[in-house]
Amino acid sequence: MMRIARPLLLSLATCLLAGCATLGPQSIPRDRQGYSSAIGESWKEQTLLNIVRLRYADAPMFLDVSSVVASYSAEGQLDAGVNFPSQGSANSSVGGYGRFTTKPTISYAPLTGDKFTQSLLRPIPPVSVFQMIQAGYPADFILGATTRAINGRYNRSAGINARRADPEFIELANAFRRIQQSEGLGMRIEQREHGEATLLFFRGEANPQLAADVDTVRRLLGIRATPEFNLVYGSVQRGDTEIAILTRSMLEILMDFSNCIDVPEAHITSGRTYAGYPPGDGASVQRLATIHSGDAAPDDAYAAVRYRGSWYWIDDHDMASKRAFAFMMMFFSLAETGKTAPPPVLTIGAD
């Protein structure tokens, strides 16, 4: 009997040790990387799918992964016995089992109610826009993606209320980009009696090109040559030392990205979706990204989703579109965690 039991015991012990080897500290790198990668890919696909849904007039639906709990267990048992019947012959029996189980619990929370309002409908704080510019992200792209207007100079929009960008807005965004590249833009946040105040300032203008770009920004924004400017939320400035930015909500940014989809022409002519940007606008403002569509799944995609029988994707070799999509994912965090912009004030200009 012992000759039989010994191999079974060895096999059972080997099985349990293999299972236990995946428990404890050894499981942390594997689980963190695996779950992080899976959640990240799912987040990209969910965002891309909602961009496509918006292009086809479907309501967006976001499902957040609120928690991930992974539990493991390993157990084993070995049984042995000998029976001596009345005839004198002995019957032996050996049995055992080993079990290793993993029970991940993943909780999902739909984005509804106040969280939906906070994440999708509230404008991104102006200070967050310029913090991203200060962090090194291209000023022309950030302003083009997150801003509806600066001191009354309006960006482009698409969809039902499609309009071209004001030429002054394009010139302004390009000038801010050149100032950024020359390290000529600064920002400071001060604590004042009624709360925080965000101040923008232009650094030394010894460089002739920098001085010219700063003059261009001042002329286009209607601000005077003062060391600092107040950064506020709004469409129209209240004085010549104020920069008023009417920022977009996350939903508006998603809508802008939805106009970057190369939808089949038949879908537009049949009324399934609308045309993208106004005709001719693509030459004046570079669109945020390029999202392809087709009948077959792509071979190599950064993110791809299937919607109503068609595939939509971002090419993995298109760095500009990938970078823009990654920026947009960060805008989600800015919209959700940043300070809420003040309620909009209706301003009617009189000529």
DRENFIVO-885152 format. One record per residue (C-alpha): residue number from 1; residue in three letters; y, x, z. Coordinates in Angstrom, 2 decimals, padded with zeros to 5 digits. Each point is the difference from the previous one (the first is absolute). Layout:
residues N
<node n="NUM" res="ALA" y="Y" x="X" z="Z"/>
...
END
This chain:
residues 351
<node n="1" res="MET" y="000.00" x="000.00" z="000.00"/>
<node n="2" res="MET" y="002.42" x="002.81" z="000.87"/>
<node n="3" res="ARG" y="-000.46" x="001.47" z="-003.46"/>
<node n="4" res="ILE" y="001.27" x="-003.29" z="-001.41"/>
<node n="5" res="ALA" y="002.77" x="-000.52" z="002.55"/>
<node n="6" res="ARG" y="001.53" x="003.45" z="-000.37"/>
<node n="7" res="PRO" y="001.05" x="-000.41" z="-003.71"/>
<node n="8" res="LEU" y="001.28" x="-003.52" z="000.67"/>
<node n="9" res="LEU" y="002.03" x="001.17" z="002.96"/>
<node n="10" res="LEU" y="001.44" x="002.86" z="-002.04"/>
<node n="11" res="SER" y="000.94" x="-002.34" z="-002.84"/>
<node n="12" res="LEU" y="001.63" x="-002.46" z="002.38"/>
<node n="13" res="ALA" y="001.98" x="002.74" z="001.74"/>
<node n="14" res="THR" y="001.16" x="001.39" z="-003.36"/>
<node n="15" res="CYS" y="001.17" x="-003.45" z="-001.09"/>
<node n="16" res="LEU" y="001.96" x="-000.59" z="003.19"/>
<node n="17" res="LEU" y="001.58" x="003.44" z="-000.07"/>
<node n="18" res="ALA" y="001.14" x="-000.57" z="-003.57"/>
<node n="19" res="GLY" y="001.64" x="-003.24" z="001.05"/>
<node n="20" res="CYS" y="001.58" x="001.46" z="003.11"/>
<node n="21" res="ALA" y="001.40" x="002.89" z="-002.04"/>
<node n="22" res="THR" y="002.37" x="-002.50" z="-001.64"/>
<node n="23" res="LEU" y="001.31" x="-001.30" z="003.32"/>
<node n="24" res="GLY" y="002.67" x="001.35" z="002.33"/>
<node n="25" res="PRO" y="002.72" x="002.42" z="-001.11"/>
<node n="26" res="GLN" y="-001.83" x="000.76" z="-003.25"/>
<node n="27" res="SER" y="000.65" x="-003.56" z="-001.21"/>
<node n="28" res="ILE" y="003.81" x="000.21" z="000.30"/>
<node n="29" res="PRO" y="000.80" x="002.14" z="-003.10"/>
<node n="30" res="ARG" y="-002.46" x="-001.93" z="-002.14"/>
<node n="31" res="ASP" y="001.09" x="-003.46" z="001.13"/>
<node n="32" res="ARG" y="003.72" x="000.73" z="-000.06"/>
<node n="33" res="GLN" y="-000.12" x="001.42" z="-003.51"/>
<node n="34" res="GLY" y="-002.30" x="-002.72" z="-001.30"/>
<node n="35" res="TYR" y="001.87" x="-002.96" z="001.43"/>
<node n="36" res="SER" y="003.40" x="001.51" z="-000.79"/>
<node n="37" res="SER" y="-000.97" x="000.58" z="-003.63"/>
<node n="38" res="ALA" y="-001.49" x="-003.48" z="-000.38"/>
<node n="39" res="ILE" y="003.00" x="-001.74" z="001.59"/>
<node n="40" res="GLY" y="002.44" x="002.06" z="-002.08"/>
<node n="41" res="GLU" y="-001.74" x="-000.82" z="-003.28"/>
<node n="42" res="SER" y="-000.23" x="-003.66" z="000.98"/>
<node n="43" res="TRP" y="003.71" x="-000.05" z="000.84"/>
<node n="44" res="LYS" y="000.90" x="001.42" z="-003.41"/>
<node n="45" res="GLU" y="-002.19" x="-002.51" z="-001.80"/>
<node n="46" res="GLN" y="001.34" x="-002.91" z="002.05"/>
<node n="47" res="THR" y="003.59" x="001.00" z="-000.75"/>
<node n="48" res="LEU" y="-000.69" x="000.42" z="-003.71"/>
<node n="49" res="LEU" y="-001.76" x="-003.36" z="-000.12"/>
<node n="50" res="ASN" y="002.99" x="-001.71" z="001.62"/>
<node n="51" res="ILE" y="002.33" x="001.64" z="-002.52"/>
<node n="52" res="VAL" y="-002.12" x="-001.45" z="-002.79"/>
<node n="53" res="ARG" y="-000.13" x="-003.41" z="001.73"/>
<node n="54" res="LEU" y="003.78" x="-000.09" z="000.20"/>
<node n="55" res="ARG" y="000.29" x="000.71" z="-003.73"/>
<node n="56" res="TYR" y="-002.14" x="-003.08" z="-000.63"/>
<node n="57" res="ALA" y="001.91" x="-002.18" z="002.51"/>
<node n="58" res="ASP" y="-002.77" x="000.08" z="002.62"/>
<node n="59" res="ALA" y="000.95" x="000.25" z="003.66"/>
<node n="60" res="PRO" y="-000.73" x="003.41" z="001.57"/>
<node n="61" res="MET" y="-002.62" x="000.15" z="002.72"/>
<node n="62" res="PHE" y="-000.29" x="002.93" z="002.38"/>
<node n="63" res="LEU" y="-002.85" x="000.52" z="002.42"/>
<node n="64" res="ASP" y="000.56" x="002.80" z="002.50"/>
<node n="65" res="VAL" y="-002.80" x="001.95" z="001.66"/>
<node n="66" res="SER" y="001.06" x="-000.49" z="003.61"/>
<node n="67" res="SER" y="-002.82" x="001.94" z="001.70"/>
<node n="68" res="VAL" y="-003.20" x="001.93" z="-000.68"/>
<node n="69" res="VAL" y="-002.59" x="000.37" z="002.75"/>
<node n="70" res="ALA" y="-003.18" x="001.96" z="-000.78"/>
<node n="71" res="SER" y="-002.87" x="-000.06" z="002.50"/>
<node n="72" res="TYR" y="-003.23" x="001.98" z="-000.16"/>
<node n="73" res="SER" y="-003.28" x="-000.15" z="001.91"/>
<node n="74" res="ALA" y="-003.27" x="001.95" z="-000.05"/>
<node n="75" res="GLU" y="-003.16" x="-000.87" z="001.87"/>
<node n="76" res="GLY" y="-003.71" x="000.80" z="-000.09"/>
<node n="77" res="GLN" y="-003.27" x="-000.74" z="001.70"/>
<node n="78" res="LEU" y="-003.53" x="001.46" z="-000.01"/>
<node n="79" res="ASP" y="-003.06" x="-001.97" z="001.22"/>
<node n="80" res="ALA" y="-003.53" x="001.35" z="000.50"/>
<node n="81" res="GLY" y="-003.13" x="-001.56" z="001.48"/>
<node n="82" res="VAL" y="-003.82" x="000.40" z="000.30"/>
<node n="83" res="ASN" y="-002.48" x="-002.88" z="000.36"/>
<node n="84" res="PHE" y="-003.57" x="000.47" z="001.40"/>
<node n="85" res="PRO" y="-002.20" x="-002.95" z="-001.03"/>
<node n="86" res="SER" y="-003.31" x="-000.72" z="001.75"/>
<node n="87" res="GLN" y="-001.99" x="001.72" z="-002.80"/>
<node n="88" res="GLY" y="001.44" x="003.32" z="001.08"/>
<node n="89" res="SER" y="001.98" x="000.80" z="-003.15"/>
<node n="90" res="ALA" y="003.66" x="000.64" z="000.42"/>
<node n="91" res="ASN" y="002.76" x="-001.36" z="-002.29"/>
<node n="92" res="SER" y="003.36" x="001.69" z="000.05"/>
<node n="93" res="SER" y="003.32" x="-001.27" z="-001.34"/>
<node n="94" res="VAL" y="003.39" x="001.65" z="-000.45"/>
<node n="95" res="GLY" y="003.17" x="-001.80" z="-001.05"/>
<node n="96" res="GLY" y="003.71" x="000.62" z="-000.03"/>
<node n="97" res="TYR" y="003.26" x="-000.79" z="-001.72"/>
<node n="98" res="GLY" y="003.43" x="001.47" z="-000.45"/>
<node n="99" res="ARG" y="003.23" x="-001.76" z="-001.01"/>
<node n="100" res="PHE" y="003.49" x="001.13" z="-000.91"/>
<node n="101" res="THR" y="002.66" x="-002.65" z="-000.67"/>
<node n="102" res="THR" y="003.68" x="-000.05" z="-000.86"/>
<node n="103" res="LYS" y="002.09" x="-003.15" z="000.39"/>
<node n="104" res="PRO" y="003.55" x="000.39" z="-001.32"/>
<node n="105" res="THR" y="002.34" x="-002.87" z="000.81"/>
<node n="106" res="ILE" y="003.00" x="-000.31" z="-002.32"/>
<node n="107" res="SER" y="002.73" x="-002.53" z="000.76"/>
<node n="108" res="TYR" y="002.31" x="-001.41" z="-002.68"/>
<node n="109" res="ALA" y="003.33" x="-001.74" z="000.55"/>
<node n="110" res="PRO" y="001.78" x="-001.91" z="-002.79"/>
<node n="111" res="LEU" y="003.68" x="000.76" z="-000.45"/>
<node n="112" res="THR" y="001.64" x="-003.30" z="000.92"/>
<node n="113" res="GLY" y="002.86" x="-001.44" z="002.02"/>
<node n="114" res="ASP" y="002.53" x="002.36" z="001.51"/>
<node n="115" res="LYS" y="-002.00" x="003.07" z="-000.99"/>
<node n="116" res="PHE" y="000.14" x="-001.14" z="-003.64"/>
<node n="117" res="THR" y="003.75" x="-000.49" z="000.32"/>
<node n="118" res="GLN" y="000.46" x="003.36" z="001.68"/>
<node n="119" res="SER" y="-002.08" x="001.91" z="-002.52"/>
<node n="120" res="LEU" y="000.82" x="-001.69" z="-003.30"/>
<node n="121" res="LEU" y="003.18" x="-002.06" z="000.17"/>
<node n="122" res="ARG" y="002.42" x="002.00" z="002.12"/>
<node n="123" res="PRO" y="002.11" x="002.60" z="-001.81"/>
<node n="124" res="ILE" y="-000.75" x="003.66" z="000.57"/>
<node n="125" res="PRO" y="002.66" x="001.47" z="002.32"/>
<node n="126" res="PRO" y="002.59" x="002.07" z="-001.92"/>
<node n="127" res="VAL" y="-000.42" x="002.86" z="002.45"/>
<node n="128" res="SER" y="-003.71" x="000.21" z="-000.92"/>
<node n="129" res="VAL" y="000.93" x="000.26" z="-003.69"/>
<node n="130" res="PHE" y="002.21" x="003.03" z="000.61"/>
<node n="131" res="GLN" y="-002.43" x="001.50" z="002.48"/>
<node n="132" res="MET" y="-002.54" x="000.15" z="-002.83"/>
<node n="133" res="ILE" y="002.60" x="001.61" z="-002.23"/>
<node n="134" res="GLN" y="000.76" x="002.51" z="002.77"/>
<node n="135" res="ALA" y="-003.74" x="000.69" z="000.24"/>
<node n="136" res="GLY" y="000.04" x="001.18" z="-003.62"/>
<node n="137" res="TYR" y="-001.13" x="-003.01" z="-002.00"/>
<node n="138" res="PRO" y="001.94" x="-000.35" z="-003.29"/>
<node n="139" res="ALA" y="003.20" x="-001.91" z="000.64"/>
<node n="140" res="ASP" y="000.07" x="-001.69" z="-003.40"/>
<node n="141" res="PHE" y="-003.53" x="-001.35" z="000.46"/>
<node n="142" res="ILE" y="000.54" x="-001.11" z="003.61"/>
<node n="143" res="LEU" y="003.25" x="-001.77" z="-000.83"/>
<node n="144" res="GLY" y="-001.50" x="-001.57" z="-003.11"/>
<node n="145" res="ALA" y="-003.02" x="-001.30" z="001.91"/>
<node n="146" res="THR" y="001.55" x="-001.16" z="003.28"/>
<node n="147" res="THR" y="003.56" x="-001.02" z="-000.86"/>
<node n="148" res="ARG" y="001.44" x="-003.11" z="-001.61"/>
<node n="149" res="ALA" y="003.63" x="001.07" z="000.18"/>
<node n="150" res="ILE" y="002.29" x="002.70" z="001.35"/>
<node n="151" res="ASN" y="003.62" x="-000.98" z="000.55"/>
<node n="152" res="GLY" y="-000.35" x="-002.73" z="-002.59"/>
<node n="153" res="ARG" y="-001.75" x="002.16" z="-002.63"/>
<node n="154" res="TYR" y="-003.21" x="-001.88" z="-000.77"/>
<node n="155" res="ASN" y="-003.43" x="001.35" z="-000.83"/>
<node n="156" res="ARG" y="-002.25" x="-001.64" z="-002.57"/>
<node n="157" res="SER" y="-002.28" x="-002.90" z="000.84"/>
<node n="158" res="ALA" y="-002.77" x="-001.75" z="-001.85"/>
<node n="159" res="GLY" y="-001.90" x="-003.27" z="-000.01"/>
<node n="160" res="ILE" y="001.85" x="-003.32" z="000.05"/>
<node n="161" res="ASN" y="003.37" x="001.59" z="000.85"/>
<node n="162" res="ALA" y="-000.42" x="002.98" z="-002.32"/>
<node n="163" res="ARG" y="003.07" x="002.11" z="-000.57"/>
<node n="164" res="ARG" y="000.79" x="003.50" z="-001.12"/>
<node n="165" res="ALA" y="001.33" x="002.62" z="002.34"/>
<node n="166" res="ASP" y="003.72" x="000.58" z="000.08"/>
<node n="167" res="PRO" y="000.78" x="003.27" z="-001.83"/>
<node n="168" res="GLU" y="001.90" x="001.09" z="003.11"/>
<node n="169" res="PHE" y="-003.14" x="-000.39" z="002.13"/>
<node n="170" res="ILE" y="-001.97" x="002.28" z="-002.31"/>
<node n="171" res="GLU" y="002.79" x="002.58" z="-000.03"/>
<node n="172" res="LEU" y="000.23" x="-000.26" z="003.79"/>
<node n="173" res="ALA" y="-003.73" x="000.53" z="000.56"/>
<node n="174" res="ASN" y="-000.02" x="003.04" z="-002.28"/>
<node n="175" res="ALA" y="003.04" x="001.48" z="001.79"/>
<node n="176" res="PHE" y="-001.66" x="-000.48" z="003.40"/>
<node n="177" res="ARG" y="-003.08" x="001.80" z="-001.34"/>
<node n="178" res="ARG" y="002.05" x="003.01" z="-001.11"/>
<node n="179" res="ILE" y="001.83" x="000.08" z="003.35"/>
<node n="180" res="GLN" y="-003.37" x="-000.12" z="001.76"/>
<node n="181" res="GLN" y="-001.31" x="002.90" z="-002.08"/>
<node n="182" res="SER" y="003.10" x="002.01" z="000.97"/>
<node n="183" res="GLU" y="-000.61" x="-000.74" z="003.72"/>
<node n="184" res="GLY" y="003.37" x="-001.73" z="000.01"/>
<node n="185" res="LEU" y="-000.92" x="-003.22" z="001.83"/>
<node n="186" res="GLY" y="-000.19" x="-000.37" z="003.78"/>
<node n="187" res="MET" y="-000.60" x="-002.81" z="002.47"/>
<node n="188" res="ARG" y="000.59" x="-000.46" z="003.71"/>
<node n="189" res="ILE" y="-000.82" x="-002.85" z="002.38"/>
<node n="190" res="GLU" y="002.34" x="-000.49" z="002.96"/>
<node n="191" res="GLN" y="-000.24" x="-002.16" z="003.10"/>
<node n="192" res="ARG" y="003.07" x="-002.18" z="000.34"/>
<node n="193" res="GLU" y="001.12" x="-002.80" z="002.26"/>
<node n="194" res="HIS" y="-001.48" x="-002.74" z="-002.17"/>
<node n="195" res="GLY" y="-003.14" x="001.88" z="-001.02"/>
<node n="196" res="GLU" y="-000.95" x="002.71" z="-002.45"/>
<node n="197" res="ALA" y="002.22" x="000.99" z="-002.90"/>
<node n="198" res="THR" y="-001.29" x="001.82" z="-003.07"/>
<node n="199" res="LEU" y="002.41" x="002.43" z="-001.62"/>
<node n="200" res="LEU" y="-000.34" x="001.66" z="-003.40"/>
<node n="201" res="PHE" y="001.93" x="003.09" z="-000.94"/>
<node n="202" res="PHE" y="000.18" x="002.46" z="-002.87"/>
<node n="203" res="ARG" y="-000.41" x="003.65" z="000.80"/>
<node n="204" res="GLY" y="002.23" x="002.79" z="-001.33"/>
<node n="205" res="GLU" y="001.16" x="-000.48" z="-003.57"/>
<node n="206" res="ALA" y="000.42" x="003.67" z="-000.97"/>
<node n="207" res="ASN" y="-002.36" x="-000.51" z="-002.93"/>
<node n="208" res="PRO" y="002.03" x="-001.44" z="-002.90"/>
<node n="209" res="GLN" y="-002.91" x="-002.19" z="-001.16"/>
<node n="210" res="LEU" y="-000.54" x="-001.31" z="003.53"/>
<node n="211" res="ALA" y="003.71" x="-000.74" z="000.37"/>
<node n="212" res="ALA" y="-000.04" x="-001.90" z="-003.30"/>
<node n="213" res="ASP" y="-003.05" x="-002.06" z="001.05"/>
<node n="214" res="VAL" y="001.60" x="-000.84" z="003.36"/>
<node n="215" res="ASP" y="003.15" x="-001.14" z="-001.82"/>
<node n="216" res="THR" y="-002.18" x="-002.15" z="-002.26"/>
<node n="217" res="VAL" y="-001.67" x="-001.67" z="002.99"/>
<node n="218" res="ARG" y="003.35" x="-000.64" z="001.69"/>
<node n="219" res="ARG" y="001.45" x="-001.47" z="-003.17"/>
<node n="220" res="LEU" y="-002.96" x="-002.27" z="-000.68"/>
<node n="221" res="LEU" y="-000.24" x="-001.19" z="003.60"/>
<node n="222" res="GLY" y="003.74" x="-000.42" z="000.46"/>
<node n="223" res="ILE" y="000.13" x="002.22" z="003.08"/>
<node n="224" res="ARG" y="002.70" x="002.49" z="000.87"/>
<node n="225" res="ALA" y="-000.30" x="003.71" z="000.73"/>
<node n="226" res="THR" y="-000.87" x="-000.19" z="003.67"/>
<node n="227" res="PRO" y="-002.48" x="002.23" z="001.87"/>
<node n="228" res="GLU" y="-002.35" x="-002.86" z="000.98"/>
<node n="229" res="PHE" y="-001.00" x="-003.45" z="-001.21"/>
<node n="230" res="ASN" y="-001.56" x="-002.87" z="001.92"/>
<node n="231" res="LEU" y="-003.36" x="-001.13" z="-001.41"/>
<node n="232" res="VAL" y="-000.48" x="-003.76" z="000.39"/>
<node n="233" res="TYR" y="-002.14" x="-002.82" z="-001.38"/>
<node n="234" res="GLY" y="001.71" x="-002.23" z="-002.55"/>
<node n="235" res="SER" y="000.97" x="-000.36" z="-003.63"/>
<node n="236" res="VAL" y="003.76" x="000.58" z="000.25"/>
<node n="237" res="GLN" y="001.87" x="002.53" z="002.10"/>
<node n="238" res="ARG" y="002.66" x="-001.07" z="002.52"/>
<node n="239" res="GLY" y="002.11" x="003.13" z="-000.37"/>
<node n="240" res="ASP" y="000.36" x="003.23" z="-001.90"/>
<node n="241" res="THR" y="-001.95" x="001.98" z="002.64"/>
<node n="242" res="GLU" y="-003.11" x="-002.18" z="-000.15"/>
<node n="243" res="ILE" y="-003.16" x="000.15" z="-002.16"/>
<node n="244" res="ALA" y="-001.67" x="-003.42" z="-000.06"/>
<node n="245" res="ILE" y="-003.59" x="-000.09" z="-001.21"/>
<node n="246" res="LEU" y="-001.78" x="-003.24" z="-000.82"/>
<node n="247" res="THR" y="-003.60" x="001.10" z="000.41"/>
<node n="248" res="ARG" y="-003.09" x="-001.69" z="-001.34"/>
<node n="249" res="SER" y="-002.80" x="-001.52" z="001.99"/>
<node n="250" res="MET" y="-003.55" x="001.22" z="-000.40"/>
<node n="251" res="LEU" y="-000.77" x="-003.11" z="-002.05"/>
<node n="252" res="GLU" y="002.82" x="000.86" z="-002.41"/>
<node n="253" res="ILE" y="-001.36" x="003.54" z="-000.36"/>
<node n="254" res="LEU" y="-003.46" x="-001.39" z="-000.75"/>
<node n="255" res="MET" y="001.56" x="-002.32" z="-002.58"/>
<node n="256" res="ASP" y="001.72" x="002.98" z="-001.62"/>
<node n="257" res="PHE" y="-003.33" x="001.83" z="-000.17"/>
<node n="258" res="SER" y="-001.63" x="-003.09" z="-001.52"/>
<node n="259" res="ASN" y="002.34" x="000.35" z="-002.96"/>
<node n="260" res="CYS" y="-001.50" x="003.42" z="-000.65"/>
<node n="261" res="ILE" y="-003.32" x="-001.54" z="-001.10"/>
<node n="262" res="ASP" y="-000.78" x="000.31" z="-003.69"/>
<node n="263" res="VAL" y="-001.38" x="-003.53" z="-000.20"/>
<node n="264" res="PRO" y="-001.61" x="-001.15" z="-003.26"/>
<node n="265" res="GLU" y="002.53" x="-001.50" z="-002.37"/>
<node n="266" res="ALA" y="-002.21" x="-003.08" z="-000.33"/>
<node n="267" res="HIS" y="000.48" x="-000.72" z="003.71"/>
<node n="268" res="ILE" y="003.77" x="-000.14" z="-000.54"/>
<node n="269" res="THR" y="-000.07" x="-002.14" z="-003.14"/>
<node n="270" res="SER" y="-002.48" x="-002.42" z="001.53"/>
<node n="271" res="GLY" y="002.12" x="-000.43" z="003.12"/>
<node n="272" res="ARG" y="-002.41" x="001.56" z="002.49"/>
<node n="273" res="THR" y="002.68" x="002.46" z="001.09"/>
<node n="274" res="TYR" y="003.58" x="000.93" z="-000.83"/>
<node n="275" res="ALA" y="001.48" x="002.95" z="-001.81"/>
<node n="276" res="GLY" y="000.97" x="002.98" z="002.12"/>
<node n="277" res="TYR" y="003.39" x="001.64" z="000.01"/>
<node n="278" res="PRO" y="002.75" x="-001.31" z="-002.27"/>
<node n="279" res="PRO" y="-000.26" x="001.31" z="-003.59"/>
<node n="280" res="GLY" y="001.51" x="003.44" z="-000.37"/>
<node n="281" res="ASP" y="000.26" x="000.63" z="003.75"/>
<node n="282" res="GLY" y="-002.82" x="002.54" z="-000.02"/>
<node n="283" res="ALA" y="002.22" x="002.46" z="-001.83"/>
<node n="284" res="SER" y="002.70" x="-000.09" z="002.66"/>
<node n="285" res="VAL" y="-002.14" x="000.09" z="003.15"/>
<node n="286" res="GLN" y="-003.41" x="001.61" z="000.26"/>
<node n="287" res="ARG" y="-002.44" x="-002.54" z="001.38"/>
<node n="288" res="LEU" y="-001.66" x="000.72" z="003.32"/>
<node n="289" res="ALA" y="-003.57" x="000.47" z="-001.20"/>
<node n="290" res="THR" y="-002.46" x="-000.80" z="-002.78"/>
<node n="291" res="ILE" y="-002.86" x="-002.41" z="000.74"/>
<node n="292" res="HIS" y="-002.52" x="-000.40" z="-002.79"/>
<node n="293" res="SER" y="-002.17" x="-002.99" z="-000.84"/>
<node n="294" res="GLY" y="-003.19" x="-000.45" z="-002.01"/>
<node n="295" res="ASP" y="-003.27" x="-001.83" z="-000.37"/>
<node n="296" res="ALA" y="-002.19" x="002.85" z="001.29"/>
<node n="297" res="ALA" y="000.07" x="001.93" z="003.25"/>
<node n="298" res="PRO" y="001.82" x="003.37" z="-000.26"/>
<node n="299" res="ASP" y="-001.97" x="003.23" z="000.16"/>
<node n="300" res="ASP" y="002.40" x="001.91" z="002.24"/>
<node n="301" res="ALA" y="002.57" x="-001.98" z="001.97"/>
<node n="302" res="TYR" y="002.17" x="000.66" z="003.04"/>
<node n="303" res="ALA" y="-000.39" x="-003.69" z="000.88"/>
<node n="304" res="ALA" y="-001.62" x="-002.80" z="-002.00"/>
<node n="305" res="VAL" y="-000.55" x="-003.72" z="000.59"/>
<node n="306" res="ARG" y="-001.54" x="-002.87" z="-001.92"/>
<node n="307" res="TYR" y="001.97" x="-003.24" z="-000.33"/>
<node n="308" res="ARG" y="-000.95" x="-003.07" z="-002.04"/>
<node n="309" res="GLY" y="-002.36" x="001.88" z="-002.27"/>
<node n="310" res="SER" y="002.34" x="002.95" z="-000.73"/>
<node n="311" res="TRP" y="000.37" x="003.44" z="001.56"/>
<node n="312" res="TYR" y="003.28" x="001.48" z="001.21"/>
<node n="313" res="TRP" y="000.40" x="003.61" z="001.06"/>
<node n="314" res="ILE" y="002.18" x="003.07" z="000.53"/>
<node n="315" res="ASP" y="-001.20" x="003.06" z="-001.87"/>
<node n="316" res="ASP" y="-001.09" x="002.82" z="002.30"/>
<node n="317" res="HIS" y="001.71" x="002.52" z="-002.32"/>
<node n="318" res="ASP" y="003.38" x="-001.78" z="000.17"/>
<node n="319" res="MET" y="001.69" x="001.89" z="002.84"/>
<node n="320" res="ALA" y="003.30" x="-001.87" z="-000.30"/>
<node n="321" res="SER" y="-001.67" x="-003.41" z="000.42"/>
<node n="322" res="LYS" y="-002.26" x="001.26" z="002.80"/>
<node n="323" res="ARG" y="002.98" x="001.43" z="001.86"/>
<node n="324" res="ALA" y="001.96" x="-003.24" z="-000.44"/>
<node n="325" res="PHE" y="-002.95" x="-002.03" z="001.27"/>
<node n="326" res="ALA" y="-000.33" x="002.27" z="003.04"/>
<node n="327" res="PHE" y="003.74" x="-000.40" z="000.73"/>
<node n="328" res="MET" y="-000.42" x="-003.76" z="-000.13"/>
<node n="329" res="MET" y="-002.81" x="000.18" z="002.57"/>
<node n="330" res="MET" y="002.42" x="001.81" z="002.31"/>
<node n="331" res="PHE" y="002.61" x="-002.69" z="-000.62"/>
<node n="332" res="PHE" y="-002.44" x="-002.39" z="001.65"/>
<node n="333" res="SER" y="000.27" x="002.01" z="003.21"/>
<node n="334" res="LEU" y="003.78" x="000.16" z="-000.28"/>
<node n="335" res="ALA" y="000.23" x="-003.77" z="-000.41"/>
<node n="336" res="GLU" y="-002.29" x="-000.65" z="002.96"/>
<node n="337" res="THR" y="001.15" x="002.59" z="002.51"/>
<node n="338" res="GLY" y="003.63" x="000.57" z="-000.90"/>
<node n="339" res="LYS" y="002.96" x="-001.73" z="001.61"/>
<node n="340" res="THR" y="000.68" x="-003.42" z="-001.43"/>
<node n="341" res="ALA" y="002.99" x="-000.24" z="-002.26"/>
<node n="342" res="PRO" y="002.66" x="-002.43" z="001.19"/>
<node n="343" res="PRO" y="-000.02" x="-003.52" z="-001.45"/>
<node n="344" res="PRO" y="001.62" x="-000.09" z="-003.46"/>
<node n="345" res="VAL" y="003.57" x="-001.21" z="-000.25"/>
<node n="346" res="LEU" y="001.00" x="-002.04" z="-003.04"/>
<node n="347" res="THR" y="002.75" x="001.84" z="-001.85"/>
<node n="348" res="ILE" y="001.80" x="-001.57" z="-002.96"/>
<node n="349" res="GLY" y="002.23" x="002.30" z="-001.95"/>
<node n="350" res="ALA" y="003.24" x="-001.36" z="-001.42"/>
<node n="351" res="ASP" y="001.43" x="001.46" z="-003.17"/>
END
